[in-house]
Amino acid sequence: MSDNHDTLYHSNGEAEMEGAHDPSTDEETILTDEEYGSPESSLEEVQDEEIADYFLEINGRLYASHGGAPYPLPVDTPENDRTKANHTILKRLIGANHRGPVTAVLAVNVDRQPRVLDLCCGVGTWVKDMSADFPHAQIIGVDIVPLATRYPPTNVQFEILDVNSPLRWTDGYFDLIHSRDVILSVCDYGALVNEAARTLRLGGLFLSVEWSNHISLHPSIPGDVETHAPASTHFYDTVNHNLATLGVNPDGFAAFNLIANSPHFTSVTVEQIDVPIGTWHPEEGLRQIGSSFRAAQKRLAHAYKRMLLTAGMSSEAVDTLIDDFVHDLYTTDGLMMTVYLTSAERV
C-alpha cells in the first residue's frame, strides 16, 4: 500500500475461498484472460485478520455476510471463475473491453487525470484490463466484499462499498462509470442510475452491461424455445420469480430502459449480442465461445441453489430443476442468451 494514500485496498479473497467446493465441475474449459489514487477521505485499509468477517460459509459456498444488497449468488472461487469467463467471452465478441466513445472521454488531459469507476468490480478483471489500456487514468473498483488484489497497478484502487448506498464521491467527479452484471446486486437500479449521473461530469460516459436472464432460440431453428428446451424455460422462470421476491428485476433490457428514460443522459445506445450456448454454431470461434458459455451457465445454475432452497423448494426439487436445465444445455442446438451493452452521455 502506498504510504501517501489513505486508501482502502482489498485483500485477495481467493486465499480464503480455495476450500469452497464447486458442485458443477465441467469437462469444458472456461476461457479466461491472462492474470490480469482516490480523493482525500477517511477510508481505512482492511487488515488481513478482518477479511474473513466479510464472508459467510453456507453448504460449502461463500456468500457476502453484510450489507443491503439482494445479491443471491456466492462470492467464492467457482463463481469468480464464472464471471471472469463471461468477461473473456464478451471481450472476444466485441474485440475490446468496452463499447462507446471511451477513448475520447478518457483522452490525456494536461489539467486533470481522467477518472473511472467500476461498480461491483468483483475480482477486478475489467479494472485491471482498463488500467493497461488507459495507464494515464485513475481507475477505482468497488464491491461489497474484498475480492480484488491488495497490490493492484499504480493507477488502480479497490474499495469496499455497497452500491445500494449513496456513492461517496462529489458531483461530477468521474469521467466514466462502468456497471457490469450489477442488476442482481441492487434494490433500485433507477436510484443507481441517478447516482451514476450525479457523480459523472457533464459529457461523461455511463456504460452498462447486463444479461437478459432467459434462454432464447436462434432464428434458424424452427419452433420456439419453450418446445425445444422446456427445462431451460422452466429453470429461468423459477429463478426470475424468486429474484422478483427479493425485489430484483433481472432483465438487462429493463436496465437499458431506465438509462434511456433518464433525463440525465443523452446519446443512449444499446447493442444486443446473442451469445450461443453450446457448440452448435457453424463458426469455430463462436463454437469455442458457446462451449465456454455453456460451462458458465452450468456453474450459474448451481450458484442459484441456495436462493431456491431458501425460497422453500426441496433439495430434490432443486437438484431436478438444475439437472434438467443442464441436460437441455448439452442436448439442444440453437440456445442463446442476449447481453445488452448500453452507452450513455451525461447531460
C-alpha positions in Angstrom: 0.0 0.0 0.0 1.3 3.4 -0.9 2.4 5.5 2.1 0.8 8.7 0.8 -2.7 7.4 0.3 -5.3 6.8 3.0 -7.0 4.2 0.8 -9.0 1.0 1.3 -7.3 -1.8 -0.7 -9.0 -5.2 -0.7 -7.1 -8.3 0.2 -7.3 -11.1 -2.3 -10.4 -13.1 -1.2 -9.1 -16.1 -3.3 -6.9 -17.2 -0.4 -10.0 -17.6 1.9 -12.0 -19.3 -0.8 -9.8 -22.0 -2.1 -11.6 -24.6 0.0 -15.0 -23.9 -1.4 -16.4 -26.9 -3.3 -17.5 -26.5 -6.9 -20.5 -28.8 -7.4 -20.6 -28.1 -11.2 -17.2 -29.4 -12.4 -17.2 -29.1 -16.2 -15.5 -31.2 -18.8 -15.2 -28.0 -20.8 -12.6 -25.3 -20.1 -13.9 -21.9 -19.1 -12.0 -19.3 -21.1 -10.0 -16.8 -19.1 -7.7 -13.9 -19.9 -4.1 -13.9 -18.6 -3.8 -12.7 -15.0 -4.8 -9.9 -15.3 -5.3 7.0 -6.4 -8.7 8.4 -4.7 -9.8 11.9 -3.4 -9.0 12.7 0.2 -11.2 10.6 2.5 -11.4 8.9 5.9 -11.1 5.4 4.3 -9.1 2.8 6.2 -7.2 -0.2 5.0 -8.8 -3.6 5.5 -6.5 -5.7 7.6 -5.7 -9.4 6.9 -7.5 -10.6 10.0 -10.7 -8.7 9.0 -11.1 -10.4 5.6 -13.0 -13.5 6.9 -15.6 -11.2 8.5 -16.9 -10.2 5.1 -17.8 -13.8 4.1 -20.4 -16.3 5.3 -19.9 -20.1 4.5 -23.1 -22.0 3.8 -23.1 -25.6 2.5 -19.5 -25.2 1.2 -20.1 -22.0 -0.6 -19.1 -18.4 0.4 -21.5 -15.5 0.5 -21.3 -11.8 1.4 -22.0 -11.6 5.1 -23.2 -8.0 5.3 -24.7 -5.0 3.5 -28.1 -4.3 1.9 -27.5 -6.0 -1.4 -30.1 -8.6 -2.5 -27.3 -10.5 -4.4 -28.2 -14.2 -4.1 -25.1 -15.8 -5.6 -21.9 -17.0 -3.9 -18.7 -14.8 -3.9 -16.2 -17.7 -4.0 -13.7 -19.1 -6.4 -16.1 -21.1 -8.7 -18.4 -18.0 -9.0 -15.5 -15.7 -9.7 -14.2 -18.0 -12.4 -17.7 -17.8 -14.0 -17.7 -14.0 -14.0 -14.1 -14.0 -15.4 -15.3 -16.4 -18.1 -18.1 -14.0 -19.0 -15.6 -11.1 -19.2 -13.4 -13.1 -21.6 -16.4 -14.1 -23.7 -17.6 -10.6 -24.1 -14.1 -9.3 -24.8 -13.8 -11.9 -27.6 -17.1 -11.0 -29.0 -16.6 -7.2 -29.2 -12.8 -7.2 -29.5 -12.3 -4.7 -26.7 -13.1 -4.0 -23.0 -15.8 -1.6 -23.9 -18.2 -0.1 -26.4 -18.9 3.6 -26.9 -16.6 6.7 -27.1 -14.4 5.7 -24.2 -11.1 6.7 -25.8 -12.3 10.2 -26.4 -13.8 10.5 -22.9 -10.5 9.3 -21.3 -8.1 11.2 -23.5 -5.0 12.5 -21.9 -5.8 15.8 -20.2 -3.0 18.1 -19.0 -5.3 19.7 -16.5 -6.6 16.7 -14.6 -6.3 12.9 -14.5 -9.2 11.1 -16.1 -11.2 9.1 -13.5 -13.1 5.8 -13.9 -15.4 4.0 -11.5 -16.3 0.3 -11.9 -19.3 -0.7 -9.9 -19.4 -4.3 -8.3 -16.0 -5.0 -9.7 -15.6 -8.5 -8.2 -12.0 -9.6 -8.5 -11.2 -6.6 -10.7 -10.7 -8.2 -14.1 -12.2 -5.3 -16.1 -10.4 -2.7 -13.9 -7.0 -4.3 -14.5 -7.6 -4.6 -18.2 -8.7 -1.0 -18.4 -5.7 0.2 -16.3 -3.4 -1.3 -19.0 -5.5 0.3 -21.8 -5.5 3.7 -20.1 -2.4 3.9 -17.9 -2.9 7.7 -17.5 -6.3 7.3 -15.9 -7.2 6.7 -12.3 -9.5 3.6 -12.1 -11.4 2.7 -8.9 -13.2 -0.6 -8.4 -15.8 -1.1 -5.7 -17.5 -4.2 -4.3 -19.3 -5.2 -1.2 -16.7 -7.9 -0.4 -12.9 -7.8 -0.7 -12.2 -10.0 -3.7 -9.6 -8.0 -5.6 -5.8 -8.0 -5.2 -4.1 -5.9 -2.4 -1.4 -5.0 -4.9 -3.1 -3.5 -8.0 -1.4 -1.5 -10.7 -0.3 2.0 -9.6 -3.3 3.7 -11.3 -5.9 1.3 -9.7 -7.6 1.4 -6.3 -10.1 -1.1 -4.8 -12.6 -0.2 -2.2 -15.4 -1.9 -0.2 -18.7 -0.2 -1.0 -22.4 -1.2 -1.1 -23.8 0.3 -4.3 -27.2 0.4 -2.7 -25.9 3.3 -0.6 -25.1 6.8 -2.0 -21.7 6.9 -3.7 -19.1 8.8 -1.6 -17.7 11.0 -4.4 -18.6 14.6 -5.1 -20.8 15.7 -8.0 -19.2 15.4 -11.4 -16.1 13.5 -10.1 -15.8 10.8 -12.7 -15.3 10.8 -16.5 -16.6 7.2 -16.9 -18.7 4.8 -14.8 -18.9 1.2 -15.7 -21.7 -1.1 -14.4 -21.5 -4.8 -15.4 -23.6 -7.6 -14.0 -24.8 -5.3 -11.3 -28.6 -5.8 -11.7 -28.7 -8.7 -9.2 -26.9 -6.6 -6.6 -29.2 -3.5 -6.4 -32.6 -3.0 -4.8 -33.3 0.0 -7.1 -31.5 0.2 -10.4 -33.1 3.6 -11.2 -31.5 5.0 -8.0 -28.1 3.7 -9.1 -28.5 5.3 -12.5 -29.3 8.6 -10.7 -26.1 8.2 -8.5 -24.1 7.5 -11.6 -25.4 10.6 -13.2 -24.7 12.7 -10.1 -21.1 11.6 -9.9 -20.3 11.9 -13.7 -19.1 15.1 -15.2 -21.0 16.7 -18.0 -20.1 14.8 -21.1 -19.0 11.8 -19.0 -19.9 8.3 -20.0 -22.1 5.6 -18.3 -21.5 2.1 -19.6 -23.9 -0.7 -18.6 -23.6 -4.5 -19.4 -26.5 -6.7 -18.4 -27.9 -10.1 -19.5 -31.4 -11.0 -20.5 -31.6 -13.7 -17.8 -33.7 -16.0 -20.0 -32.8 -18.5 -22.8 -33.8 -17.9 -26.4 -33.6 -19.9 -29.6 -31.7 -19.0 -32.8 -34.0 -17.9 -35.6 -32.6 -20.7 -37.8 -34.2 -23.3 -35.5 -37.9 -23.7 -36.3 -40.3 -23.6 -33.4 -40.0 -21.9 -30.0 -37.7 -22.2 -27.0 -40.5 -23.5 -24.8 -40.9 -26.5 -27.0 -37.2 -27.2 -27.7 -35.8 -26.5 -24.3 -38.7 -26.7 -21.7 -36.4 -27.3 -18.8 -34.4 -24.2 -19.6 -37.5 -22.1 -19.8 -38.7 -23.6 -16.5 -35.4 -23.0 -14.8 -35.2 -19.3 -15.6 -38.9 -18.8 -15.0 -38.4 -20.2 -11.5 -35.2 -18.2 -10.9 -36.7 -15.0 -12.1 -39.8 -15.4 -10.0 -37.6 -15.9 -6.9 -35.5 -12.9 -7.8 -38.6 -10.8 -8.0 -39.5 -11.8 -4.5 -36.1 -10.3 -3.5 -37.0 -7.0 -5.3 -34.8 -7.7 -8.2 -35.7 -7.3 -11.9 -33.1 -9.4 -13.7 -33.9 -8.3 -17.2 -31.0 -6.5 -18.8 -33.2 -4.7 -21.3 -35.1 -3.1 -18.3 -31.8 -1.7 -17.2 -31.3 -0.1 -20.6 -34.8 1.4 -20.5 -34.1 3.0 -17.1 -31.0 4.6 -18.6 -32.7 5.6 -21.9 -35.6 7.2 -20.0 -33.4 9.1 -17.6 -33.4 12.9 -18.1 -29.7 12.9 -17.1 -28.4 11.1 -20.2 -28.4 11.6 -24.0 -27.0 9.7 -26.9 -28.1 6.5 -25.3 -27.3 3.5 -27.5 -27.8 -0.2 -26.9 -26.1 -3.1 -28.7 -27.8 -6.5 -28.3 -25.5 -9.5 -28.8 -26.9 -13.1 -28.8 -24.3 -15.3 -27.2 -24.5 -19.0 -28.2 -24.8 -21.7 -25.6 -23.1 -24.9 -26.6 -21.1 -26.0 -29.7 -23.9 -25.8 -32.3 -22.7 -22.7 -34.1 -21.1 -23.2 -37.6 -18.3 -20.7 -36.9 -15.3 -22.2 -34.9 -14.8 -19.0 -32.8 -18.4 -19.0 -31.7 -18.3 -22.7 -31.0 -15.5 -22.1 -28.6 -17.4 -19.2 -27.0 -20.5 -21.3 -26.9 -18.7 -24.1 -25.1 -17.3 -21.8 -22.5 -20.6 -20.0 -22.0 -22.4 -23.4 -21.6 -19.9 -24.3 -18.8 -20.5 -20.9 -17.2 -24.3 -21.4 -17.4 -23.9 -24.7 -15.7 -21.9 -23.1 -12.9 -24.6 -20.3 -12.6 -27.3 -22.9 -12.2 -25.6 -24.4 -9.2 -24.8 -21.0 -7.8 -28.6 -20.3 -7.6 -29.1 -23.4 -5.4 -29.1 -21.6 -2.1 -31.7 -19.0 -3.2 -34.0 -21.7 -4.4 -33.7 -23.7 -1.2 -34.3 -20.6 0.8 -37.5 -20.0 -1.2 -38.9 -23.3 0.1 -38.1 -25.7 -2.7 -36.9 -29.2 -1.5 -33.3 -30.2 -2.2 -34.6 -32.9 -4.5 -36.7 -30.5 -6.5 -33.8 -28.0 -6.8 -31.5 -30.8 -8.0 -34.0 -31.9 -10.6 -34.5 -28.4 -11.8 -30.8 -27.9 -12.2 -30.1 -31.3 -13.7 -32.9 -30.9 -16.3 -31.6 -27.4 -17.2 -28.1 -28.7 -17.7 -29.4 -31.6 -19.8 -31.1 -29.0 -22.1 -27.8 -27.1 -22.4 -26.0 -30.2 -23.6 -28.6 -31.7 -25.9 -30.4 -28.7 -27.5 -28.9 -26.8 -30.5 -29.6 -23.2 -31.1 -29.8 -22.0 -27.5 -28.6 -18.4 -26.9 -28.7 -15.6 -24.3 -28.7 -11.9 -25.0 -26.4 -9.4 -23.5 -27.2 -5.7 -23.6 -24.3 -3.2 -23.9 -25.6 0.3 -23.2 -23.6 3.6 -23.6 -25.0 7.0 -22.4 -23.6 10.5 -22.2 -24.2 12.7 -19.2 -26.0 16.0 -19.8 
